[in-house]
Amino acid sequence: MASTLWTKKEETWLISYWVYKSPEKIAEKLGRSVGAVKKKMYKLTGSANTGRGLESIHSLSERTGYFEYQIRRAIKHLRVKPVKVGGPVGYQLKDYQVEQILQWLTETDLDEERLRKIRLKDQGLWSKKFTECRDCGTTERPHYGLGLCRPCWNRFTWKRRKNI
Ligand SMILES: [Zn+2]
């Protein structure tokens, strides 16, 4: 085996794909031996196998640009159970969990209104206090006010106006 020096590009590629691809696949792609790939990964990260297929929330955040709180929210929403590895790293995500999380984050428009609804839905709520519209029982239409959807709220306030 020709022991050529690693280029920066190869190193970057190795780090990026380490959690997704097997050392065998990476070795094949780079035209290097599996041993050389593992050894290089150990040199770069200080771990050859412990990190294989696992990624911390912090590292995922660094790699993707999503904030850690966004990732935590996705974890909670998707009910993903990270692997407890102990030590300063704490929880680690398996590669399929990372994929789930990234898919959810890209599909979800993370504006505040949307996040508020997701939070409420996670708690089984439709509005801050109610699980559905108090009058018609819809959860399809958004909450408008007083525990009512817009049409019910209109009806309610119209009745009130009429009765005055
Ligand atoms: Zn209603």
Backbone and ligand atoms as CSV (ligand in chain L), in Angstrom:
chain,resi,resn,atom,element,x,y,z
A,1,MET,N,N,0.841,-1.202,0.000
A,1,MET,CA,C,0.000,0.000,0.000
A,1,MET,C,C,0.872,1.245,0.000
A,2,ALA,N,N,0.622,2.110,-0.925
A,2,ALA,CA,C,1.363,3.377,-0.963
A,2,ALA,C,C,0.865,4.281,0.151
A,3,SER,N,N,1.816,4.694,1.003
A,3,SER,CA,C,1.356,5.534,2.105
A,3,SER,C,C,1.530,7.001,1.745
A,4,THR,N,N,0.546,7.476,0.977
A,4,THR,CA,C,0.592,8.882,0.573
A,4,THR,C,C,0.030,9.759,1.685
A,5,LEU,N,N,0.412,10.995,1.707
A,5,LEU,CA,C,-0.070,11.925,2.730
A,5,LEU,C,C,-1.550,12.251,2.505
A,6,TRP,N,N,-2.207,12.526,3.596
A,6,TRP,CA,C,-3.617,12.895,3.504
A,6,TRP,C,C,-3.738,14.367,3.123
A,7,THR,N,N,-4.627,14.657,2.197
A,7,THR,CA,C,-4.867,16.061,1.862
A,7,THR,C,C,-5.920,16.600,2.830
A,8,LYS,N,N,-5.995,17.920,2.928
A,8,LYS,CA,C,-7.005,18.562,3.779
A,8,LYS,C,C,-8.405,18.140,3.342
A,9,LYS,N,N,-8.577,18.042,2.043
A,9,LYS,CA,C,-9.876,17.688,1.480
A,9,LYS,C,C,-10.296,16.281,1.924
A,10,GLU,N,N,-9.318,15.387,1.894
A,10,GLU,CA,C,-9.588,14.011,2.322
A,10,GLU,C,C,-9.944,13.953,3.807
A,11,GLU,N,N,-9.213,14.729,4.598
A,11,GLU,CA,C,-9.466,14.763,6.039
A,11,GLU,C,C,-10.867,15.283,6.332
A,12,THR,N,N,-11.242,16.349,5.643
A,12,THR,CA,C,-12.566,16.933,5.828
A,12,THR,C,C,-13.638,15.929,5.432
A,13,TRP,N,N,-13.416,15.279,4.346
A,13,TRP,CA,C,-14.367,14.291,3.841
A,13,TRP,C,C,-14.519,13.149,4.848
A,14,LEU,N,N,-13.404,12.732,5.378
A,14,LEU,CA,C,-13.394,11.641,6.362
A,14,LEU,C,C,-14.230,12.010,7.583
A,15,ILE,N,N,-14.012,13.203,8.097
A,15,ILE,CA,C,-14.742,13.644,9.299
A,15,ILE,C,C,-16.237,13.773,9.004
A,16,SER,N,N,-16.562,14.356,7.866
A,16,SER,CA,C,-17.964,14.566,7.513
A,16,SER,C,C,-18.722,13.266,7.353
A,17,TYR,N,N,-18.065,12.272,6.816
A,17,TYR,CA,C,-18.777,11.034,6.500
A,17,TYR,C,C,-18.598,9.925,7.530
A,18,TRP,N,N,-17.779,10.197,8.525
A,18,TRP,CA,C,-17.476,9.170,9.516
A,18,TRP,C,C,-18.729,8.629,10.187
A,19,VAL,N,N,-19.665,9.503,10.510
A,19,VAL,CA,C,-20.874,9.042,11.200
A,19,VAL,C,C,-21.870,8.363,10.259
A,20,TYR,N,N,-21.736,8.575,8.970
A,20,TYR,CA,C,-22.728,8.032,8.045
A,20,TYR,C,C,-22.281,6.763,7.333
A,21,LYS,N,N,-21.014,6.700,7.046
A,21,LYS,CA,C,-20.538,5.588,6.227
A,21,LYS,C,C,-19.624,4.679,7.040
A,22,SER,N,N,-19.611,3.427,6.670
A,22,SER,CA,C,-18.750,2.478,7.373
A,22,SER,C,C,-17.294,2.760,7.005
A,23,PRO,N,N,-16.362,2.377,7.890
A,23,PRO,CA,C,-14.940,2.577,7.579
A,23,PRO,C,C,-14.564,1.900,6.257
A,24,GLU,N,N,-15.236,0.771,5.978
A,24,GLU,CA,C,-14.953,0.046,4.729
A,24,GLU,C,C,-15.305,0.897,3.510
A,25,LYS,N,N,-16.505,1.533,3.565
A,25,LYS,CA,C,-16.965,2.396,2.476
A,25,LYS,C,C,-16.035,3.595,2.303
A,26,ILE,N,N,-15.660,4.159,3.431
A,26,ILE,CA,C,-14.785,5.340,3.400
A,26,ILE,C,C,-13.426,4.961,2.810
A,27,ALA,N,N,-12.921,3.814,3.260
A,27,ALA,CA,C,-11.624,3.337,2.772
A,27,ALA,C,C,-11.665,3.142,1.258
A,28,GLU,N,N,-12.778,2.552,0.804
A,28,GLU,CA,C,-12.945,2.289,-0.625
A,28,GLU,C,C,-12.957,3.598,-1.406
A,29,LYS,N,N,-13.744,4.541,-0.889
A,29,LYS,CA,C,-13.900,5.837,-1.546
A,29,LYS,C,C,-12.555,6.582,-1.637
A,30,LEU,N,N,-11.772,6.471,-0.560
A,30,LEU,CA,C,-10.507,7.206,-0.523
A,30,LEU,C,C,-9.346,6.406,-1.105
A,31,GLY,N,N,-9.610,5.155,-1.425
A,31,GLY,CA,C,-8.549,4.310,-1.953
A,31,GLY,C,C,-7.472,4.029,-0.923
A,32,ARG,N,N,-7.908,3.884,0.333
A,32,ARG,CA,C,-6.962,3.586,1.408
A,32,ARG,C,C,-7.435,2.343,2.159
A,33,SER,N,N,-6.570,1.828,3.015
A,33,SER,CA,C,-6.965,0.644,3.770
A,33,SER,C,C,-7.871,1.054,4.924
A,34,VAL,N,N,-8.689,0.094,5.394
A,34,VAL,CA,C,-9.586,0.349,6.521
A,34,VAL,C,C,-8.764,0.763,7.744
A,35,GLY,N,N,-7.652,0.078,7.926
A,35,GLY,CA,C,-6.772,0.398,9.050
A,35,GLY,C,C,-6.277,1.829,9.003
A,36,ALA,N,N,-5.887,2.249,7.804
A,36,ALA,CA,C,-5.367,3.608,7.630
A,36,ALA,C,C,-6.455,4.642,7.941
A,37,VAL,N,N,-7.676,4.332,7.504
A,37,VAL,CA,C,-8.809,5.236,7.734
A,37,VAL,C,C,-9.099,5.359,9.234
A,38,LYS,N,N,-9.123,4.221,9.917
A,38,LYS,CA,C,-9.382,4.218,11.362
A,38,LYS,C,C,-8.280,4.956,12.122
A,39,LYS,N,N,-7.042,4.699,11.690
A,39,LYS,CA,C,-5.898,5.321,12.338
A,39,LYS,C,C,-5.956,6.845,12.175
A,40,LYS,N,N,-6.335,7.253,10.964
A,40,LYS,CA,C,-6.428,8.689,10.681
A,40,LYS,C,C,-7.526,9.321,11.535
A,41,MET,N,N,-8.648,8.636,11.633
A,41,MET,CA,C,-9.764,9.161,12.416
A,41,MET,C,C,-9.363,9.290,13.877
A,42,TYR,N,N,-8.599,8.328,14.336
A,42,TYR,CA,C,-8.131,8.374,15.724
A,42,TYR,C,C,-7.221,9.580,15.934
A,43,LYS,N,N,-6.366,9.811,14.941
A,43,LYS,CA,C,-5.433,10.938,15.003
A,43,LYS,C,C,-6.187,12.277,15.007
A,44,LEU,N,N,-7.243,12.338,14.204
A,44,LEU,CA,C,-7.987,13.588,14.047
A,44,LEU,C,C,-8.904,13.890,15.225
A,45,THR,N,N,-9.520,12.855,15.773
A,45,THR,CA,C,-10.541,13.092,16.798
A,45,THR,C,C,-10.199,12.494,18.154
A,46,GLY,N,N,-9.188,11.683,18.211
A,46,GLY,CA,C,-8.844,11.035,19.463
A,46,GLY,C,C,-9.709,9.835,19.760
A,47,SER,N,N,-10.581,9.486,18.805
A,47,SER,CA,C,-11.372,8.270,19.004
A,47,SER,C,C,-11.566,7.562,17.683
A,48,ALA,N,N,-11.333,6.283,17.709
A,48,ALA,CA,C,-11.454,5.529,16.466
A,48,ALA,C,C,-12.828,4.894,16.333
A,49,ASN,N,N,-13.270,4.249,17.382
A,49,ASN,CA,C,-14.517,3.505,17.271
A,49,ASN,C,C,-15.653,4.020,18.148
A,50,THR,N,N,-15.319,4.651,19.248
A,50,THR,CA,C,-16.383,5.064,20.176
A,50,THR,C,C,-17.362,6.035,19.528
A,51,GLY,N,N,-16.876,6.844,18.625
A,51,GLY,CA,C,-17.749,7.835,18.000
A,51,GLY,C,C,-18.450,7.313,16.762
A,52,ARG,N,N,-18.103,6.128,16.370
A,52,ARG,CA,C,-18.634,5.547,15.139
A,52,ARG,C,C,-20.163,5.468,15.174
A,53,GLY,N,N,-20.801,6.152,14.239
A,53,GLY,CA,C,-22.255,6.102,14.162
A,53,GLY,C,C,-22.947,6.950,15.207
A,54,LEU,N,N,-22.201,7.668,16.011
A,54,LEU,CA,C,-22.803,8.502,17.050
A,54,LEU,C,C,-22.335,9.944,16.895
A,55,GLU,N,N,-23.218,10.852,17.245
A,55,GLU,CA,C,-22.839,12.255,17.167
A,55,GLU,C,C,-23.496,13.014,18.311
A,56,SER,N,N,-22.750,13.904,18.928
A,56,SER,CA,C,-23.313,14.692,20.021
A,56,SER,C,C,-24.162,15.827,19.458
A,57,ILE,N,N,-25.046,16.339,20.300
A,57,ILE,CA,C,-25.892,17.461,19.900
A,57,ILE,C,C,-25.009,18.652,19.537
A,58,HIS,N,N,-23.971,18.836,20.331
A,58,HIS,CA,C,-23.051,19.953,20.088
A,58,HIS,C,C,-22.390,19.828,18.708
A,59,SER,N,N,-21.906,18.635,18.418
A,59,SER,CA,C,-21.224,18.435,17.145
A,59,SER,C,C,-22.190,18.573,15.966
A,60,LEU,N,N,-23.408,18.080,16.163
A,60,LEU,CA,C,-24.423,18.207,15.112
A,60,LEU,C,C,-24.737,19.684,14.855
A,61,SER,N,N,-24.802,20.425,15.937
A,61,SER,CA,C,-25.070,21.855,15.839
A,61,SER,C,C,-23.938,22.568,15.083
A,62,GLU,N,N,-22.716,22.238,15.437
A,62,GLU,CA,C,-21.542,22.825,14.791
A,62,GLU,C,C,-21.516,22.496,13.294
A,63,ARG,N,N,-21.868,21.262,13.014
A,63,ARG,CA,C,-21.763,20.758,11.649
A,63,ARG,C,C,-22.864,21.311,10.749
A,64,THR,N,N,-24.082,21.464,11.300
A,64,THR,CA,C,-25.218,21.826,10.461
A,64,THR,C,C,-25.618,23.286,10.551
A,65,GLY,N,N,-25.195,23.968,11.644
A,65,GLY,CA,C,-25.578,25.365,11.803
A,65,GLY,C,C,-26.896,25.543,12.541
A,66,TYR,N,N,-27.590,24.443,12.844
A,66,TYR,CA,C,-28.793,24.574,13.664
A,66,TYR,C,C,-28.370,24.826,15.100
A,67,PHE,N,N,-29.168,25.611,15.823
A,67,PHE,CA,C,-28.857,25.853,17.228
A,67,PHE,C,C,-29.140,24.583,18.028
A,68,GLU,N,N,-28.418,24.453,19.155
A,68,GLU,CA,C,-28.627,23.264,19.985
A,68,GLU,C,C,-30.062,23.189,20.490
A,69,TYR,N,N,-30.661,24.353,20.782
A,69,TYR,CA,C,-32.039,24.321,21.281
A,69,TYR,C,C,-33.012,23.813,20.209
A,70,GLN,N,N,-32.701,24.106,18.945
A,70,GLN,CA,C,-33.542,23.609,17.855
A,70,GLN,C,C,-33.439,22.083,17.770
A,71,ILE,N,N,-32.235,21.594,17.933
A,71,ILE,CA,C,-31.996,20.156,17.872
A,71,ILE,C,C,-32.687,19.469,19.050
A,72,ARG,N,N,-32.562,20.075,20.232
A,72,ARG,CA,C,-33.224,19.505,21.414
A,72,ARG,C,C,-34.734,19.463,21.239
A,73,ARG,N,N,-35.258,20.519,20.608
A,73,ARG,CA,C,-36.699,20.589,20.372
A,73,ARG,C,C,-37.127,19.461,19.413
A,74,ALA,N,N,-36.303,19.254,18.379
A,74,ALA,CA,C,-36.600,18.175,17.427
A,74,ALA,C,C,-36.557,16.827,18.137
A,75,ILE,N,N,-35.580,16.647,19.004
A,75,ILE,CA,C,-35.434,15.395,19.753
A,75,ILE,C,C,-36.684,15.146,20.585
A,76,LYS,N,N,-37.150,16.204,21.232
A,76,LYS,CA,C,-38.327,16.086,22.100
A,76,LYS,C,C,-39.568,15.793,21.250
A,77,HIS,N,N,-39.691,16.536,20.171
A,77,HIS,CA,C,-40.871,16.382,19.323
A,77,HIS,C,C,-40.933,14.991,18.698
A,78,LEU,N,N,-39.804,14.509,18.232
A,78,LEU,CA,C,-39.757,13.211,17.546
A,78,LEU,C,C,-39.658,12.050,18.542
A,79,ARG,N,N,-39.536,12.394,19.818
A,79,ARG,CA,C,-39.363,11.394,20.876
A,79,ARG,C,C,-38.161,10.495,20.596
A,80,VAL,N,N,-37.091,11.130,20.095
A,80,VAL,CA,C,-35.846,10.416,19.834
A,80,VAL,C,C,-35.174,10.151,21.175
A,81,LYS,N,N,-34.660,8.945,21.333
A,81,LYS,CA,C,-33.956,8.609,22.572
A,81,LYS,C,C,-32.454,8.530,22.297
A,82,PRO,N,N,-31.725,9.604,22.628
A,82,PRO,CA,C,-30.279,9.572,22.390
A,82,PRO,C,C,-29.613,8.504,23.261
A,83,VAL,N,N,-28.459,8.088,22.848
A,83,VAL,CA,C,-27.699,7.073,23.588
A,83,VAL,C,C,-26.906,7.765,24.682
A,84,LYS,N,N,-27.015,7.237,25.904
A,84,LYS,CA,C,-26.249,7.832,27.010
A,84,LYS,C,C,-24.866,7.196,26.993
A,85,VAL,N,N,-23.842,8.035,26.788
A,85,VAL,CA,C,-22.495,7.480,26.744
A,85,VAL,C,C,-21.644,7.890,27.938
A,86,GLY,N,N,-22.140,8.823,28.729
A,86,GLY,CA,C,-21.394,9.258,29.903
A,86,GLY,C,C,-20.240,10.158,29.548
A,87,GLY,N,N,-19.536,10.620,30.549
A,87,GLY,CA,C,-18.422,11.522,30.302
A,87,GLY,C,C,-18.930,12.901,29.944
A,88,PRO,N,N,-18.037,13.780,29.513
A,88,PRO,CA,C,-18.439,15.162,29.238
A,88,PRO,C,C,-19.361,15.279,28.022
A,89,VAL,N,N,-19.349,14.281,27.158
A,89,VAL,CA,C,-20.156,14.353,25.940
A,89,VAL,C,C,-21.623,14.088,26.233
A,90,GLY,N,N,-21.883,13.241,27.211
A,90,GLY,CA,C,-23.263,12.969,27.613
A,90,GLY,C,C,-24.014,12.135,26.612
A,91,TYR,N,N,-24.996,12.743,25.976
A,91,TYR,CA,C,-25.839,12.001,25.061
A,91,TYR,C,C,-25.316,12.051,23.639
A,92,GLN,N,N,-25.498,10.946,22.941
A,92,GLN,CA,C,-25.068,10.864,21.549
A,92,GLN,C,C,-26.234,10.369,20.697
A,93,LEU,N,N,-26.241,10.844,19.473
A,93,LEU,CA,C,-27.315,10.458,18.556
A,93,LEU,C,C,-26.807,9.437,17.558
A,94,LYS,N,N,-27.662,8.452,17.283
A,94,LYS,CA,C,-27.302,7.476,16.251
A,94,LYS,C,C,-27.535,8.114,14.891
A,95,ASP,N,N,-26.895,7.564,13.863
A,95,ASP,CA,C,-26.981,8.233,12.555
A,95,ASP,C,C,-28.407,8.327,12.021
A,96,TYR,N,N,-29.231,7.295,12.273
A,96,TYR,CA,C,-30.608,7.379,11.767
A,96,TYR,C,C,-31.402,8.440,12.540
A,97,GLN,N,N,-31.025,8.647,13.812
A,97,GLN,CA,C,-31.683,9.689,14.603
A,97,GLN,C,C,-31.287,11.065,14.079
A,98,VAL,N,N,-30.017,11.200,13.720
A,98,VAL,CA,C,-29.532,12.457,13.139
A,98,VAL,C,C,-30.313,12.759,11.861
A,99,GLU,N,N,-30.515,11.729,11.051
A,99,GLU,CA,C,-31.249,11.913,9.800
A,99,GLU,C,C,-32.680,12.362,10.059
A,100,GLN,N,N,-33.337,11.703,11.046
A,100,GLN,CA,C,-34.706,12.060,11.422
A,100,GLN,C,C,-34.780,13.521,11.847
A,101,ILE,N,N,-33.839,13.904,12.684
A,101,ILE,CA,C,-33.823,15.254,13.237
A,101,ILE,C,C,-33.620,16.289,12.135
A,102,LEU,N,N,-32.655,16.019,11.251
A,102,LEU,CA,C,-32.368,16.977,10.183
A,102,LEU,C,C,-33.548,17.089,9.230
A,103,GLN,N,N,-34.204,15.950,8.985
A,103,GLN,CA,C,-35.367,15.978,8.102
A,103,GLN,C,C,-36.465,16.834,8.714
A,104,TRP,N,N,-36.688,16.626,10.009
A,104,TRP,CA,C,-37.732,17.391,10.698
A,104,TRP,C,C,-37.406,18.875,10.691
A,105,LEU,N,N,-36.141,19.196,10.943
A,105,LEU,CA,C,-35.734,20.599,11.000
A,105,LEU,C,C,-35.864,21.283,9.638
A,106,THR,N,N,-35.568,20.551,8.585
A,106,THR,CA,C,-35.671,21.185,7.269
A,106,THR,C,C,-37.121,21.307,6.825
A,107,GLU,N,N,-37.962,20.363,7.273
A,107,GLU,CA,C,-39.367,20.395,6.871
A,107,GLU,C,C,-40.176,21.382,7.691
A,108,THR,N,N,-39.705,21.683,8.896
A,108,THR,CA,C,-40.466,22.540,9.789
A,108,THR,C,C,-40.017,23.967,9.646
A,109,ASP,N,N,-40.985,24.815,9.380
A,109,ASP,CA,C,-40.712,26.238,9.323
A,109,ASP,C,C,-40.621,26.706,10.770
A,110,LEU,N,N,-39.423,27.053,11.180
A,110,LEU,CA,C,-39.212,27.298,12.602
A,110,LEU,C,C,-39.529,28.729,13.049
A,111,ASP,N,N,-40.661,29.261,12.575
A,111,ASP,CA,C,-41.029,30.558,13.119
A,111,ASP,C,C,-41.715,30.348,14.468
A,112,GLU,N,N,-41.772,31.391,15.256
A,112,GLU,CA,C,-42.234,31.264,16.638
A,112,GLU,C,C,-43.661,30.753,16.757
A,113,GLU,N,N,-44.531,31.235,15.868
A,113,GLU,CA,C,-45.941,30.824,15.927
A,113,GLU,C,C,-46.051,29.313,15.746
A,114,ARG,N,N,-45.316,28.827,14.778
A,114,ARG,CA,C,-45.317,27.405,14.486
A,114,ARG,C,C,-44.767,26.599,15.675
A,115,LEU,N,N,-43.698,27.108,16.249
A,115,LEU,CA,C,-43.082,26.429,17.393
A,115,LEU,C,C,-44.024,26.391,18.585
A,116,ARG,N,N,-44.769,27.468,18.775
A,116,ARG,CA,C,-45.725,27.550,19.883
A,116,ARG,C,C,-46.766,26.441,19.724
A,117,LYS,N,N,-47.233,26.289,18.483
A,117,LYS,CA,C,-48.245,25.267,18.204
A,117,LYS,C,C,-47.686,23.875,18.437
A,118,ILE,N,N,-46.444,23.663,18.017
A,118,ILE,CA,C,-45.825,22.357,18.196
A,118,ILE,C,C,-45.693,22.039,19.685
A,119,ARG,N,N,-45.255,23.052,20.441
A,119,ARG,CA,C,-45.126,22.870,21.903
A,119,ARG,C,C,-46.454,22.468,22.512
A,120,LEU,N,N,-47.525,23.163,22.109
A,120,LEU,CA,C,-48.854,22.875,22.655
A,120,LEU,C,C,-49.316,21.488,22.228
A,121,LYS,N,N,-49.080,21.162,20.977
A,121,LYS,CA,C,-49.484,19.869,20.456
A,121,LYS,C,C,-48.757,18.742,21.194
A,122,ASP,N,N,-47.480,18.978,21.506
A,122,ASP,CA,C,-46.703,18.002,22.278
A,122,ASP,C,C,-47.341,17.740,23.628
A,123,GLN,N,N,-47.978,18.762,24.173
A,123,GLN,CA,C,-48.634,18.617,25.470
A,123,GLN,C,C,-50.082,18.164,25.303
A,124,GLY,N,N,-50.489,17.888,24.079
A,124,GLY,CA,C,-51.860,17.465,23.815
A,124,GLY,C,C,-52.845,18.608,23.904
A,125,LEU,N,N,-52.361,19.813,23.688
A,125,LEU,CA,C,-53.242,20.973,23.799
A,125,LEU,C,C,-53.418,21.667,22.450
A,126,TRP,N,N,-54.583,22.311,22.333
A,126,TRP,CA,C,-54.884,23.050,21.096
A,126,TRP,C,C,-54.614,24.530,21.310
A,127,SER,N,N,-54.997,25.005,22.447
A,127,SER,CA,C,-54.632,26.368,22.848
A,127,SER,C,C,-53.895,26.247,24.169
A,128,LYS,N,N,-53.615,27.365,24.797
A,128,LYS,CA,C,-52.883,27.333,26.056
A,128,LYS,C,C,-53.593,26.451,27.086
A,129,LYS,N,N,-54.933,26.474,27.084
A,129,LYS,CA,C,-55.682,25.753,28.123
A,129,LYS,C,C,-56.547,24.626,27.607
A,130,PHE,N,N,-56.915,24.658,26.334
A,130,PHE,CA,C,-57.913,23.705,25.850
A,130,PHE,C,C,-57.353,22.723,24.828
A,131,THR,N,N,-57.951,21.533,24.808
A,131,THR,CA,C,-57.505,20.503,23.870
A,131,THR,C,C,-58.201,20.642,22.523
A,132,GLU,N,N,-59.280,21.432,22.473
A,132,GLU,CA,C,-60.049,21.641,21.242
A,132,GLU,C,C,-60.900,22.892,21.414
A,133,CYS,N,N,-61.578,23.301,20.335
A,133,CYS,CA,C,-62.471,24.457,20.432
A,133,CYS,C,C,-63.581,24.126,21.427
A,134,ARG,N,N,-63.835,25.004,22.354
A,134,ARG,CA,C,-64.825,24.739,23.399
A,134,ARG,C,C,-66.221,24.577,22.831
A,135,ASP,N,N,-66.476,25.175,21.653
A,135,ASP,CA,C,-67.824,25.113,21.113
A,135,ASP,C,C,-68.001,23.996,20.079
A,136,CYS,N,N,-67.206,24.025,19.020
A,136,CYS,CA,C,-67.415,23.048,17.946
A,136,CYS,C,C,-66.455,21.862,18.041
A,137,GLY,N,N,-65.448,21.966,18.885
A,137,GLY,CA,C,-64.534,20.832,19.091
A,137,GLY,C,C,-63.472,20.656,18.019
A,138,THR,N,N,-63.311,21.662,17.161
A,138,THR,CA,C,-62.300,21.516,16.098
A,138,THR,C,C,-60.883,21.634,16.659
A,139,THR,N,N,-59.973,20.931,16.026
A,139,THR,CA,C,-58.554,21.158,16.297
A,139,THR,C,C,-57.877,21.528,14.982
A,140,GLU,N,N,-58.673,21.474,13.887
A,140,GLU,CA,C,-58.154,21.774,12.546
A,140,GLU,C,C,-57.896,23.265,12.395
A,141,ARG,N,N,-58.910,24.047,12.778
A,141,ARG,CA,C,-58.745,25.501,12.704
A,141,ARG,C,C,-57.905,25.938,13.892
A,142,PRO,N,N,-57.101,26.988,13.726
A,142,PRO,CA,C,-56.305,27.455,14.869
A,142,PRO,C,C,-57.175,28.123,15.927
A,143,HIS,N,N,-56.621,28.169,17.123
A,143,HIS,CA,C,-57.278,28.867,18.225
A,143,HIS,C,C,-57.337,30.349,17.904
A,144,TYR,N,N,-58.478,30.977,18.188
A,144,TYR,CA,C,-58.551,32.420,17.921
A,144,TYR,C,C,-58.589,33.234,19.207
A,145,GLY,N,N,-59.473,32.851,20.101
A,145,GLY,CA,C,-59.561,33.574,21.373
A,145,GLY,C,C,-60.590,32.936,22.274
A,146,LEU,N,N,-60.438,33.090,23.567
A,146,LEU,CA,C,-61.403,32.605,24.569
A,146,LEU,C,C,-61.633,31.097,24.468
A,147,GLY,N,N,-60.652,30.370,23.973
A,147,GLY,CA,C,-60.807,28.919,23.828
A,147,GLY,C,C,-61.673,28.536,22.645
A,148,LEU,N,N,-61.838,29.469,21.710
A,148,LEU,CA,C,-62.705,29.235,20.550
A,148,LEU,C,C,-61.934,29.423,19.237
A,149,CYS,N,N,-62.400,28.726,18.189
A,149,CYS,CA,C,-61.852,28.973,16.858
A,149,CYS,C,C,-62.497,30.247,16.311
A,150,ARG,N,N,-62.027,30.702,15.183
A,150,ARG,CA,C,-62.509,31.992,14.646
A,150,ARG,C,C,-64.025,32.025,14.427
A,151,PRO,N,N,-64.617,31.056,13.685
A,151,PRO,CA,C,-66.070,31.115,13.478
A,151,PRO,C,C,-66.856,31.088,14.793
A,152,CYS,N,N,-66.435,30.257,15.735
A,152,CYS,CA,C,-67.133,30.177,17.021
A,152,CYS,C,C,-66.963,31.469,17.810
A,153,TRP,N,N,-65.779,32.011,17.712
A,153,TRP,CA,C,-65.518,33.281,18.400
A,153,TRP,C,C,-66.412,34.369,17.821
A,154,ASN,N,N,-66.541,34.386,16.481
A,154,ASN,CA,C,-67.415,35.355,15.813
A,154,ASN,C,C,-68.856,35.207,16.297
A,155,ARG,N,N,-69.327,33.952,16.315
A,155,ARG,CA,C,-70.691,33.658,16.739
A,155,ARG,C,C,-70.909,34.139,18.178
A,156,PHE,N,N,-69.970,33.786,19.008
A,156,PHE,CA,C,-70.056,34.099,20.431
A,156,PHE,C,C,-70.109,35.613,20.665
A,157,THR,N,N,-69.201,36.316,20.007
A,157,THR,CA,C,-69.162,37.763,20.237
A,157,THR,C,C,-70.355,38.442,19.577
A,158,TRP,N,N,-70.861,37.872,18.481
A,158,TRP,CA,C,-72.026,38.446,17.802
A,158,TRP,C,C,-73.254,38.302,18.704
A,159,LYS,N,N,-73.394,37.116,19.311
A,159,LYS,CA,C,-74.502,36.881,20.239
A,159,LYS,C,C,-74.436,37.879,21.387
A,160,ARG,N,N,-73.230,38.059,21.872
A,160,ARG,CA,C,-73.048,38.967,23.015
A,160,ARG,C,C,-73.452,40.388,22.652
A,161,ARG,N,N,-73.033,40.768,21.415
A,161,ARG,CA,C,-73.370,42.121,20.959
A,161,ARG,C,C,-74.882,42.287,20.847
A,162,LYS,N,N,-75.517,41.182,20.305
A,162,LYS,CA,C,-76.970,41.230,20.083
A,162,LYS,C,C,-77.704,41.361,21.409
A,163,ASN,N,N,-77.166,40.664,22.430
A,163,ASN,CA,C,-77.850,40.645,23.733
A,163,ASN,C,C,-77.705,41.931,24.530
A,164,ILE,N,N,-76.751,42.737,24.133
A,164,ILE,CA,C,-76.542,43.980,24.892
A,164,ILE,C,C,-77.668,44.982,24.569
L,1,ZN,ZN,ZN,-65.158,26.238,17.036
